[in-house]
C-alpha cells in the first residue's frame, strides 16, 4: 500500500540508507509501484512508496531546515490555500504536499491536525532533531511503528519493519486469541507485541538525540457534540448537501472513476451522485445469477454507466489470489474476504480512483439501527452486561459466526494453549474500558467504527490501494460530524440514506437492495408496491418455467468452496505438523470442527475454521519467514500445488 517509511536513531547512522532501501523493496509488490528514499541526516532515512497516480512526487519537499513527506490528500482547503497564496507562502495550484509544507512552516506540525483529508505526513526538523508523524482523523492510511534498541521505525506494512534486524519478532499471543475468536485484531495490536498500529488522529514525536518517543491523540469520537434540535427534514437537506460536497471533493477533472457496485445501497448512492458528472466504470464480482451481480447490472443500466463483471466460477480463484492477498493484508484480513483482490489487475486498466462505499450504511447509521431495540447493546444496566454483549457480538455477529464459548474452551485446552482462552475477552474488556465516557446512544457505534470498521473491513481499502487510489466519501469529516451530532431518533433510522439516494436518482431507489426484494425508495408506499410487483413476477416465472432458478443469495459460496475446491488445501494447512507443533490449538478439536463443517449438516460453520487456517498462514509467512515475497510464496506453496492439481 502507498505510504511513508522511515528508520531513525543514532544506532542506525551507519546503515540507515541500506536498511531503508531494504524496507522499500520488501513493500514493493507490483510493477507500477515506485520507491524512493532520502537520507536527510546521519540518523534518519525516509522513503515513500507510491502507486504513481496520487502524490506522483516521491521525493522530499524542503523549506529551510524543514523537510516534509506526504501520502494521501487534503479536502475542502480552498480558503486556507487562498490565505497562504496571498501571503506568499504557497504557489497557486501547488500540490497537497506543498500545502503541508507551508502549513508546517507557518504553524508547526500541529497545524496539520486542523486539516481535513486522508493522509500521513512526516516532518523532519533538522534544528531540533525531531521527527514528527501526523495522520488523519480516521487513520485512513494505516501505518505501523516500533521503537526498540535505540531505533525508531515506521512503515505502511509490517514487512517494512520486519526488514530491520534490531526489531525482534515477539509473537503476541493476545493477537492469536483475538483473531481466533473475533476474526480480526483490536485496537492497535499486530501479530507482534513490539509493533503497533498508529492510532487515528495521532501526532508522533521522535527525538533522535534522546531516543524519546511521544504519541498523543488530537481527536476522538467523543469530541462530536450533539445537537438535539435538528429535525429529520433539516437533517435530510444537510446530509444531501454534505454528501454531494464530499463526492465533488474526491473527484478531479482528470480522474478515471470507478465504483465497485454490489446490490446494496452504499455504492449505488455514490453512483447516483457521480454518474451524471462524468464517465464511470462500475465493477462487480460474484457467481453467476447471484443477487449482487443481477442487481448491480440493473443499477448500472439505469445509471447509464459501463459495467464490468468478474465471474466466480468455482473456488479456485481463492487459491490463485491468496498470495497477493496475504502479502497486502499480512494476515489481518481473513482470506474469505479477499474477493476484490481478483479484480485489481484488470481494474487498474480502467480506473484511477475507486470511490468506495466502505461502511456507508454504518456511517449513515441505518445498519446500526438493527441493534436499536437491543437493550443490552444500547442501554445495558451495568458495564459487565455491556462487555458481555459486545463480546458476543464480536464473536458471533460482526463477521461470520465464530466459535461458541464451549468450542473455544475445547480448542484452547487439552492439547492447545490454555493461556489463550481468556486473552480475547480480557483484551476486548480493556478496549471497551477506554470508551466509558461515550454517551450510551453512541458508544456502540463508535466502538464498531473504531474496532471493526477500521481493523477488519478497512483491509479492503488497504489492498485496493495497491492497484489504484481509493477514496472514501462516507468518511468525509464534515459529513461524519454532522451525522453523529443528530439526535438518536433521527440518526438511528434508514430515512436519511433512503432520502439521500431517492432525491438524486429515484429510479435507482426502486431497484431492490436486500434479500427480500425491498426497494430503498423514500416514499414507502411506492417502494412497497415495487417490492410486491417484483415478488409476483418472480412467482409467476417460477410457475411458468420449471427450469427457473431464483437468484443465489451470496456472491461467493465460501462454505461450499471449503468443502470442495479448497478442501485438500485447508487440510494441508490445518493438519500439517508445523501447525500442530505450535501448540495453539487442540488437534482433536480442530479435526472435530473440520468434520462438522465438511458434513454440510450445519449452516455458517466456517467462522470456526477459517481463523485457524489464517493464523497458520501468518505464522508461516511472517514468523517462520521474514514477510518477503519469497516467504509468502513459501507459506502458500501447498496452495499452489493444490490449485494446480
N, C-alpha and C positions, 0 to 999 in steps of 0.2 A: 504494500500500500504506500502511497505517497506520504512523505514525512521528512522529518529532520532528525539527524543522529549526531551525537557528539560524545567525545571522550575527553575528560578534563581531570586535572590533578597533577601535582609535581612528580608523582611516581610514574607518570606516563610520558614525561618530557622527551625521552629518547625514542619511544616507539609510537607516539600518538598518531602520527601520519600513517604509518604502516597498519596499525590496528584499525583506524577509521576506514582505510581502504578495504580491509577485510570485512568490516561491518557492512559497507555498501555493497560489496559483491555478494555477501550472504543474503541480502534482502532484494537483490535484483533477480526477478523470476521470469520476466517476459522481455522479448527483444526491444520493444519500444520504450522501456523504462530507462531513464537517464540518471546517472550518479555523478556527483561532483563533490569533492572535499577541499577544504581550505584550512591550512594551519595558520591561525591568526596570532598564536603565542606559543612559546615552547611547551606550555602546559595545556594547550587546547587545540583540538582539531574538530571542525564542524563540517557536516556534509548534508546534502539533500538528495533524496530520491524522488523522482517525479515522472509522471506519465507523459509529459510533453505538451498537454493541452492547456491546463491551468498552471499558472506560475512557470512559464517557459524559462524564466531567468533562474538558473540553478545556482548561480554564483552569489556571493555575499554582496550586500549593499553597505556602503560605509559613509559616515559623515564624521570627520574628526577622529576621535578615539572610540566612537560608537560603531559597532558592526551589527547588522540585522540579517536574519534568515527567516523566511516565512513559507508556510504551506497553507493553502486554503484561500479564503477571500472574505471581504467585508461587504455588508449590505447597508443600504439606507444612510450612506455617509456623505451625501451631496453637500449639505450645509457645512460640514467640517472641512471638506475639500475646498470649498469656496473661501472659507476663512483662512486656511493655510496658503492658498494661492494668493490672496490679497496681501498677505504679509511676506510673500516671497519665500515661504518655507517649502512649497510644493509646486512642481510644474503642472501645467494643465494636462489632463488625461494621463497622469502618472499612474504607475501600477499600484496595486494594493500593498506590495512590499515597500514601495517608496512612501506610501501613506503611513505605513507602520513606522518607518524610519523617521519621518517628520514628526509624528506624534511622540516618539521616544525622545527625540532631540528637544522638543518643547516641554513635554510633561513628565518625562521619565517613563520607565517601563510600565508603571502602574497606570499610565494613561491608556494603555491598550485594554484595560479591563472595562472601559466605558464603551467599547466598540461592539457593534452587532455583527455577527458573522459566524463562519465555521472555519477555525484557524488554529494553528500553533505558531507562535513567534518566539524565536530565540534571539536574545540580545546579549552582546558582549561589551562590557565597559573596560577598556584597557587600563584606564587610570586607576580604577578601584579593584581590578582583578575579579570582577563579579560577573557570573553567567546567570542570566535570568530567562526563565521559560514561562510564557503565558499562553493559556489555551482558552477556548471559547466557553460560554456559559454551560453548554450541554456536553462538552467533550466529544465533538463530532469527528475529530481526528485522533483516535486513540494512540497514545504513546506510553512507553514503559521506561522505568528508570531503576537504577541500582546504585548504591553507594557502599563501597566495600574496599578495605585495604588501601585507603587513600586515593581511590579512583571513583569518579562520578561518571556514569554512562546513561545516555538516554537514546531511545530509538523507537520507531513505529512498530517494530516487531521484536518478539523475544529473541529471534535468531540473531539479531544485531548484537544484543547484549551477550549472548552465549558465545560470540566470537572473541570475547575478551577473556583471556586465561585467568585473570585475577578475580573474575566473578564466579564464585562457586555455584555448583548445582545442588542446592539444598531442597530436596523434594518436600513440598508442603502437603502433609497428609490430610489437612483440612480441605484442601482443594480436591483431593481424590474423593473424600467423603461428600463434598458438595456436589460434584459432578455426578456421582453415583446416585444421589438422592434427587437432586434438582435438575439434572441435565444441563447445568450451567454453573459458572462461578459467581461469587457475590463480591460486592464492594470493589476493592482494588486488588483482590487476590489474583495470583497467577499460579502456575504449576510449581513455582519455586518461591520459597519463603523469603528470599532476599531480593526478589524482583517484584516490583509493584506497578500497577496501572496508575498513570497520572489521573487524579480525580478531575472532574469537570470544574470549570471556573477556578483554576489554580494559578498561583504565582509561586514558582520555584526559584530560589536563590542559592547558588552555589558559590562560596567564597574560596577561590583556589588557593590563596595564601594560607588560610587557616584550615582548609579542608572541612568547612562547616556547611551543612545543608539545612535550608529552611523551606517549609512548604506552608502556605496559607491559602485559604479559600476566600474569594471575594464576592461570592453569591451562593445562595441556596434556595431551594424551592419554597422554603418558609418565608422568603422575603416578599412574595407576592401578597398584596393586601386585598381583602375582599371588599367589593362594592355592593352592598345589599340592596341598592335602589334600582339597579338595571332591570328592565323588563325584557321578556322574551322578544317582542318585536324590535326593541332597541338593540338587543344583542345580535339578532339576525343581520340587521343592516351593518353593524360594525364588523361582524365576522366576515361578511362578503367583501367589505372594503379592505380589510387587513389581508385576507387570503389572496385577493386579486393583486394587491401590492406585493405580497410575498412571491407570487409567481413571476411578476414582472421583474423583480429584483434578481431573480435567478435565471433569467433567460436573456442572453445577449443577442445582438443582431446577427452575428456570425455563427451562432451555435446550431449544430445539427441535433435536434432534440429528440429524445426517446422517452417513452413511458412504458414500463413493464405493466401490462394490463392483465388483470385477473377478472373474475366475475364480481368482485367486491366493489365497495363504494370509494375507497381511498384513491385508487389510481384513476378511476373514471372521472372523479371530481377534478383532479388535476388536468385530465384530458379536456374536460369541458372548458376550463379557463385558458388553456394554451392553444387549442387546436384551431381557433379562429384567427390566431395571430401569425401563424407560420406553418410550414410543412412539419409533420410529426410522424415518427415511426413508432407504432405500437408493437410490443413484443410479448408473446405469450408462450409458455411452455406447459406441457401436460400430455397425458394419454388421450388418444382419440376418443371423441364422444364424452369427455368429461365436462362438467358444468363450467369450469373456468374457461376452457377453450371455446365452447359454444357461446357463452355469454360475452366473452371478450370479442369474439368475431362480430357479434351483433352490435356491440358498443362501438367498435372501430368503424363498422359500416355506417352507422348513424352519424358518427362524428366526421366521417369523410377522410379518414387517415389511412395510411399504409399499414397493413397488419402482417407481421411475420410470426409464424408458429413453429416452435421447436417440439416435435413429437417425442414422446417417451414410448417406445415400442415394448420394452422389457426392462429388467433391472440392470442390464449390462452397462448402461450409461453411468451408473453409480461407480462401478469399478473403473471405468475409463477416466473419470474425473476426480477420483478420490485423491491422488497425489497432489493435484493442484489445490484442491480444497483444504487438505491437511496443511499444505505449505502456507497458504494465505491466512488461515484462521488459527493455525497452531494448536488444533485440537480443542479450542474453546468454543467451538460450534459443532454440534453433532453432524455426522455425515448424512443423517436422514433429513437434514435441512439444506443440503448443498445444491438443490435443484437449479438455481440460477447460474451456477458455475458453467454448466454445459453450453450456455449461450454466449459467453464472453467473447470468444474469438471472432465469431461472425458479427455479433452486435457492434463490435468496435468499428467494423467497416461501414456501419450505417449511422452511428450516433457519436457525438462528442460528449453529450450530457444526458444523464438519466435523471429525470425529475421523479424522485421516488415517493411513493405513497406510504413510506415507512411509518407505521404506527399512527396513521391518520385517525382511525377510529378511537384510539386511546386518547390522543390529544383533544379530539372533538368531544371526548367524554361519553360518547354513546356506548362504546363497548364496555366501559366500567359500570354502566347502569345495570348490567346483569347482576351485579352484587348489591344493588341498592336496597333490596329487601332482605339482605342477609344481615341480621342484627350483630353477629359476631364480627363481620367484616367492617361494618360502618360504625357501629356503636357498641363495642364489646364492653361488658360490665367491669372488666379489670384487665390489666396488662397480660397476665398469664393466659387468659382466654384469647386475647388478640394474637399473641405469639403462636398459640396452638393453631388458630385458624389460618394464619399466614403460612405456617409450616406445612399444613395440609395442602394449601393452595400451591405452594412451590413444588411439593412432592407429586401432586396428582392433577393439577388443573391448568397451570400456566403453560405447560408443554404437554406432550403425550403422557397419559397416566403412568407414573413410575412405580417403583417398588412399594408394596404395602409395608407397614411397620413390621409385621411378622416376617415378611420375606427379607427385609433388611437385617433384622436380628439374626436370622439364619445365615445370611450371606457373610456377615462380618464375624460371626462366632464359628465354633467348630474349627475348620481348617483355615479360617480367614483371620483378619486382624481385629480383635475386639475393640481396640482403641479407636477404630474408625466409627463405631456405631453412634456415639453421641456427638461427634465433632460437627456434623452438618447442622444439627439443631442448635448447638451452642454458638456456632458462627452466625446463623440467622438471628438468634436472640440478641447477639451483640450488635449486629447491624440495625435491628429494629430499635434498640435502645437509643440510638442516635437520632431517632425520628419522633421521640415522645413529645416534643414541643409543637409538632404539627397539629392543626385542628383535625378533629375526628372525621369531618366530612371530606377532607383532602388527604389524609395520611396514607390511606391505602393506594390512592392514585400516585402519589409521589414515590412511594416505595416501589410500585410496579414500574414506573418510568425510570427510576434510578437503578434498580436492580435487574429487572427482567428485560425491559426495552433496551437499555444500554449494554448490558453484559451478554445477553443471549441474542436477541433479534438484531442488534446492531452489527453483528458479524456479516450480515447481508450487505451492509454498506461497505464494510472492510474489503470483502472480496470483489465487489463491484468496482471499487476504485482501482483495482489492478488493471482494468481494461479501459475505463473512461471516467469522467468526473461524475460524481453522484451528488445531487443537491436535494435537500430535504425541506420542502416548503412548509410542511406542517410544524417544523421546529423553528419557525420564524419567532424571534424574541417577542416582538410586539403582539403577535397572534397568541402565543402561549400565555403571555402575561395577562392579556385580556380574558381569555377563556377561563383561566383559573382565578380570575377576580370575580367571576359571576357567582351569584347565589346558587347553592346546591340544587334547588328545584328547577333552575334554568339550565344549569350545566349538565346535570345527570339525565339527559334525555336525547333521543335521536333527532329532535326537531331542528337543531342548529345545522347538523350535517345534511339532513334532507333538504332544508331550505337553501343551503349553500350550493347544492347540485341543481335543484329544480329551477331556481331563478336564473341560472346561467344557461342551462340546456334541459328543458323539461322532457324532451324526448328520451334523453339518456336516463332520466329518473323513472321512466316507465319500463325499463329493462330490469328483470329481477336481479337481486343481488345476494340472495341466500338460497338455502336448500329447499325452501318451501314456496318458491316462485313469488315471493313478496317483492313488490316494486317499491323503491325508496322515494316515491314522489311525495312532495309536501302536502298535497291535497289527498287526504286519506281515502275518501270515497272513490276518487279516480284510481288510486293505487289498488284499492280492494277490487274494483271492477276489472282492472287489468289482470290481477292475480287470478280471479275466478275464471276469466276467459282463457288464460294460458292452461290452467288445470283442466278445463273442459276440452280444449283442443288436444291435450296430451292423452286424456282418457279415450277420446274418440279415435285417435290414431292407433292407440293400443288395441281398441276393439276391432278396427277395420284391417289392421295389418299384424298378422301373427308373428312376423319377423321383427317387429318394432322393439327396440331396446331403449329403455329410459336412460337418460344421461347419467354417467358414473358420478358419484359424489366427489371423489378425490382426483386431483390432477396426477398423483403418483401413488401407487399402492405399495408402500414400503413393506407393510406386513407380509404381503404376498411375495415381494422380492426376497425377503429374508428366508422364506420357506422354500424358494425355488432357485432363482438365478444367483443369489448371494449365499446360499446355504453352505456350500463347501468352503467358501472363503471365511464366513463367520466362524465355522467350526475350526478352521485352521488358526484363527486368532484366539478364540476362547479357550481351546484345549491344547494350545501349544505349551511346551514345557516352560518357556520363558514366563508366560503369564502365570502359571501355577507357582513357579519359584518365587515370584514377587511377594506372595503371601497376603495379598489384599483381600481376596475373596475365597470363600469355602468352595472347593471344586465340586462337591456333591450338589450344593445348592445351585451353582452355575448350570450344571447339567440338568437339574430339575426344571429350572426356569426356561432353559432352551427347549426341553422336551415339551413343556406346556405350550410354548409358542408354536412349535412345529406341528403340534396336534391340530391346530386350527379350531379348537373347540371353544376358545375364549376370544373375546374381542379386545383389542387395544392392549396387547401384552408386550409389544416391542419396547415400550418405555422402560422395561426392567432389564432388557438385554443390551440394547444399543449403547448405553453409557459404559457398560463393561468392556465392549469392543473399543469404544473411543479411548478409554483410559489406557488400554494396552497399546494402541497405536501411538499415543503420546509418549508412553514410556520408551517405545522402540525408537521413535524419531528424535526425541528431544532429551532423553535421559541416557539411554544406551548410545544414541548418536548425538551429533552436535547441532542438529536442526538444519544442516545444509541440505541442498537439493539431493545430494547423494544419500544422506541419511534418511530423508523422507522416502526416496525411492526404495531404499533397502527395507524400510518399515512396511512398504506396500508391495514388496517383491512377491509375496504369496498371492496378493491380489492380482498382479499382472499375470501370473501363471494360471490362476483360476479363470480369469477373464479371457485368456487365450484358448482355454480348453474347449 
